[in-house]
């Protein structure tokens, strides 16, 4: 086997195609949900979750108090949960 057959066989061993498609779709929905946050919530969330920065460093970057950063993260997570519950039919 070469080419496409190898790829299909490898893909079928790792994950079914529908699972891969579903994951990509879910990632797109999650990205849209993050994009729909307010600018401050989105930036705070990205710095905390994707850049893995501590709240103290985020506060310095955004020129906010650590308490304000914590509140922005709480609001961002709450809003993301609401959005994703609607879009992904979560309970």
Beta strands, then each sheet from edge to edge (+ up, - down):
end
